[in-house]
Amino acid sequence: MYTILIALLIGAAAGGAWTALALWKTWQFGLVLLFLVSIVSFIVISRVMAKRVEPRFMDVQRMIQSGQTPLAIQTLEELLPLSNWQILLKGQIHAQIGLLAYASGDEARAEEHLPRSGYRATEAQMALAALSYRKGRKDQAYEALDTAITAAKKQIMPYHVYAWMALKDGDRDKAMDKLLAAEKVEKSNESTQENLERLRNGKKLNMKRFGMPWFGLQLEKPPAQYRAAAGQPARKGFRQRKQKKG
């Protein structure tokens, strides 16, 4: 991380200069000065870099909203060299690229970037889990979900995705354990209460409450209303009736 290294060098220079000018009599303050100057330098450099990066991220958001996914991915890839100057930025960029690639059907690119996402990027970790599960790498899928749950314990959806996969694999007890863990996080959550009840009654989990974030994982086909909202045809083979000739 260039920012940390440069900040430490500036701090070391300041502390070393103080110690040298004081003829080594106050080296303790030189150490204090090293840490203080390093922290201030890190903050200043980080803010300067943020001002350079934030407008590019705003551009990416506009591209996504206008449906220019390939251009958004290209812009994010161009930002990767700058991630060496900003802490946590690299994982964030990889998460964004991976999510866009997965949503657009570019699974090869998604597999390249999603594993390099930041561990706090919950959506990216769930997408990685879904992709791994669909590819038959179930251990990796559960591992990604464990990472998401550990990093963001109050996020309810990863618990349910884990439970859905476990139930799909025939492990009802594991699914129940995950939903009970979700209940401890947020006891009044309606999705958790409903799915716990469904499990107890031997039924499949209902993930529709999570909407497009769930269907975007591509583990279940979305209902017609969701496909229509996304601009997809509600029914295959739908044709307009031919008008009768007058």
C-alpha positions as CSV (number, residue, x, y, z in Angstrom):
1,M,0.0,0.0,0.0
2,Y,1.8,3.1,-1.3
3,T,-0.1,5.5,0.9
4,I,1.0,3.8,4.1
5,L,4.6,3.5,3.0
6,I,4.8,7.1,2.0
7,A,3.2,8.3,5.2
8,L,5.7,6.2,7.2
9,L,8.6,7.6,5.3
10,I,7.4,11.2,5.9
11,G,6.9,10.4,9.6
12,A,10.3,8.8,9.8
13,A,11.9,11.8,8.2
14,A,10.2,14.2,10.6
15,G,11.1,12.1,13.6
16,G,14.7,11.5,12.5
17,A,15.2,15.2,11.8
18,W,13.9,16.1,15.3
19,T,16.2,13.6,16.9
20,A,19.2,14.7,14.9
21,L,18.7,18.3,15.6
22,A,18.2,17.6,19.3
23,L,21.5,15.7,19.4
24,W,19.7,12.5,20.4
25,K,18.6,13.9,23.8
26,T,14.9,13.7,23.0
27,W,14.6,10.6,20.9
28,Q,11.4,9.6,22.7
29,F,9.6,12.6,21.3
30,G,11.1,11.8,17.9
31,L,9.2,8.5,18.0
32,V,6.0,10.3,19.0
33,L,6.5,12.7,16.1
34,L,7.1,9.8,13.7
35,F,3.7,8.3,14.5
36,L,1.8,11.7,14.6
37,V,3.2,12.8,11.3
38,S,2.7,9.4,9.7
39,I,-1.0,9.5,10.7
40,V,-1.6,13.0,9.5
41,S,0.2,12.2,6.2
42,F,-1.9,9.1,5.7
43,I,-5.1,11.1,6.2
44,V,-4.0,13.8,3.8
45,I,-2.9,11.5,1.1
46,S,-6.0,9.3,1.4
47,R,-8.2,12.4,1.0
48,V,-6.3,13.5,-2.0
49,M,-6.7,10.1,-3.6
50,A,-10.4,9.9,-2.7
51,K,-11.1,13.2,-4.6
52,R,-9.5,11.6,-7.6
53,V,-11.4,8.3,-7.4
54,E,-14.9,9.4,-6.3
55,P,-15.8,11.2,-9.5
56,R,-14.9,8.0,-11.5
57,F,-17.1,5.9,-9.3
58,M,-20.0,8.4,-9.9
59,D,-19.4,7.9,-13.6
60,V,-19.5,4.2,-13.2
61,Q,-22.9,4.5,-11.4
62,R,-24.3,6.5,-14.2
63,M,-23.0,4.0,-16.7
64,I,-24.7,1.2,-14.8
65,Q,-28.0,3.1,-14.6
66,S,-27.9,3.7,-18.3
67,G,-27.2,0.1,-19.1
68,Q,-23.6,0.6,-20.2
69,T,-22.3,-2.4,-18.3
70,P,-19.3,-3.2,-20.5
71,L,-18.1,0.4,-20.3
72,A,-18.6,0.4,-16.5
73,I,-16.5,-2.7,-16.1
74,Q,-13.8,-1.2,-18.3
75,T,-13.8,2.0,-16.2
76,L,-13.5,0.0,-13.0
77,E,-10.6,-2.0,-14.5
78,E,-8.8,1.3,-15.3
79,L,-9.2,2.3,-11.6
80,L,-7.4,-0.8,-10.3
81,P,-3.9,0.7,-10.5
82,L,-5.1,3.5,-8.2
83,S,-6.2,0.9,-5.6
84,N,-2.6,0.7,-4.4
85,W,-3.0,4.2,-3.1
86,Q,-6.2,3.7,-1.2
87,I,-6.8,1.2,1.6
88,L,-9.7,-1.3,0.9
89,L,-10.2,0.2,-2.6
90,K,-8.9,-2.9,-4.4
91,G,-11.4,-5.2,-2.8
92,Q,-14.2,-2.8,-3.5
93,I,-13.3,-2.5,-7.2
94,H,-13.0,-6.3,-7.6
95,A,-16.4,-6.7,-6.0
96,Q,-18.0,-4.2,-8.3
97,I,-16.5,-5.8,-11.4
98,G,-17.4,-9.3,-10.3
99,L,-21.0,-8.4,-9.6
100,L,-21.4,-6.6,-12.9
101,A,-19.8,-9.5,-14.8
102,Y,-22.0,-12.1,-13.0
103,A,-25.2,-10.1,-13.6
104,S,-24.3,-9.8,-17.3
105,G,-23.5,-13.5,-17.7
106,D,-19.8,-13.2,-18.0
107,E,-19.1,-15.9,-15.5
108,A,-15.4,-16.3,-16.5
109,R,-14.7,-12.7,-15.5
110,A,-16.9,-13.0,-12.4
111,E,-14.8,-16.0,-11.3
112,E,-11.7,-13.9,-11.7
113,H,-12.8,-10.9,-9.7
114,L,-15.3,-12.2,-7.0
115,P,-12.7,-14.2,-5.0
116,R,-10.6,-11.0,-4.8
117,S,-13.5,-9.0,-3.3
118,G,-13.2,-7.4,0.1
119,Y,-14.5,-9.7,2.8
120,R,-17.0,-7.0,3.8
121,A,-18.5,-6.9,0.3
122,T,-21.5,-9.0,1.3
123,E,-23.2,-8.9,-2.1
124,A,-20.0,-10.0,-3.8
125,Q,-19.5,-12.8,-1.3
126,M,-23.0,-14.1,-1.9
127,A,-22.5,-13.9,-5.7
128,L,-19.3,-15.9,-5.3
129,A,-21.2,-18.4,-3.2
130,A,-24.0,-18.7,-5.8
131,L,-21.5,-19.1,-8.7
132,S,-19.5,-21.7,-6.8
133,Y,-22.7,-23.6,-5.9
134,R,-23.9,-23.6,-9.4
135,K,-20.5,-24.9,-10.6
136,G,-20.7,-27.7,-8.1
137,R,-18.1,-26.3,-5.7
138,K,-20.3,-26.4,-2.7
139,D,-17.5,-26.2,-0.1
140,Q,-16.4,-23.0,-1.6
141,A,-20.0,-21.7,-1.6
142,Y,-20.5,-22.3,2.1
143,E,-17.1,-20.8,2.8
144,A,-18.0,-17.6,1.0
145,L,-21.2,-17.4,2.9
146,D,-19.4,-18.0,6.2
147,T,-17.1,-15.1,5.3
148,A,-20.1,-12.9,4.5
149,I,-21.8,-13.8,7.8
150,T,-18.7,-13.3,9.9
151,A,-18.0,-9.9,8.3
152,A,-21.6,-8.6,8.5
153,K,-23.4,-10.5,11.2
154,K,-26.4,-8.3,11.1
155,Q,-27.1,-8.9,7.4
156,I,-29.9,-11.4,7.3
157,M,-29.9,-12.5,3.7
158,P,-26.6,-14.5,3.8
159,Y,-28.1,-16.7,6.6
160,H,-31.1,-17.5,4.4
161,V,-28.9,-18.2,1.3
162,Y,-26.9,-20.6,3.4
163,A,-30.0,-22.3,4.6
164,W,-31.5,-22.5,1.1
165,M,-28.3,-24.3,-0.1
166,A,-28.2,-26.6,2.9
167,L,-31.9,-27.6,2.4
168,K,-31.3,-28.0,-1.4
169,D,-28.5,-30.5,-0.4
170,G,-30.9,-32.3,1.9
171,D,-29.4,-31.1,5.2
172,R,-32.5,-29.7,6.9
173,D,-30.8,-29.6,10.3
174,K,-28.0,-27.3,9.0
175,A,-30.6,-25.1,7.3
176,M,-32.5,-24.9,10.6
177,D,-29.3,-24.0,12.6
178,K,-28.5,-21.1,10.2
179,L,-32.0,-19.7,10.4
180,L,-32.0,-20.0,14.2
181,A,-28.7,-18.0,14.1
182,A,-30.4,-15.4,12.0
183,E,-33.3,-15.3,14.5
184,K,-30.8,-14.4,17.2
185,V,-29.5,-11.5,15.1
186,E,-33.0,-10.1,14.5
187,K,-35.8,-11.9,16.3
188,S,-38.7,-10.0,14.7
189,N,-37.5,-10.5,11.1
190,E,-40.5,-11.7,9.1
191,S,-38.5,-13.6,6.5
192,T,-36.7,-15.6,9.2
193,Q,-39.9,-16.3,11.0
194,E,-41.7,-17.4,7.9
195,N,-38.8,-19.7,6.7
196,L,-38.4,-21.2,10.2
197,E,-42.1,-22.1,10.1
198,R,-41.8,-23.5,6.6
199,L,-38.8,-25.7,7.7
200,R,-40.7,-27.0,10.7
201,N,-43.6,-27.9,8.4
202,G,-41.4,-29.7,5.9
203,K,-41.8,-27.1,3.2
204,K,-39.3,-25.3,0.9
205,L,-37.9,-21.9,1.9
206,N,-39.6,-18.8,0.5
207,M,-36.9,-16.4,-0.7
208,K,-39.2,-14.1,-2.6
209,R,-39.2,-11.5,0.2
210,F,-35.6,-10.7,-0.7
211,G,-36.6,-9.7,-4.2
212,M,-34.1,-9.0,-7.0
213,P,-31.0,-9.3,-4.7
214,W,-32.1,-13.0,-4.3
215,F,-33.0,-13.6,-7.9
216,G,-29.9,-11.9,-9.0
217,L,-27.9,-14.8,-7.5
218,Q,-29.4,-16.9,-10.3
219,L,-30.2,-19.8,-8.0
220,E,-33.9,-19.6,-8.8
221,K,-35.8,-18.2,-11.8
222,P,-37.6,-15.0,-11.0
223,P,-41.4,-14.8,-11.3
224,A,-42.9,-13.1,-14.3
225,Q,-43.3,-9.7,-12.5
226,Y,-39.6,-9.6,-11.7
227,R,-38.6,-10.5,-15.3
228,A,-40.9,-7.9,-16.6
229,A,-39.4,-5.2,-14.4
230,A,-36.0,-6.2,-15.6
231,G,-37.1,-5.9,-19.2
232,Q,-37.3,-9.7,-19.8
233,P,-40.3,-11.3,-21.5
234,A,-42.8,-12.7,-19.0
235,R,-43.6,-15.7,-21.1
236,K,-41.7,-17.5,-23.8
237,G,-43.3,-17.7,-27.1
238,F,-45.6,-14.8,-26.4
239,R,-46.9,-13.3,-29.6
240,Q,-49.3,-10.5,-30.4
241,R,-52.5,-11.6,-32.0
242,K,-52.8,-10.7,-35.6
243,Q,-55.4,-8.2,-36.4
244,K,-58.3,-9.4,-38.5
245,K,-58.5,-7.8,-41.9
246,G,-61.4,-5.6,-42.2
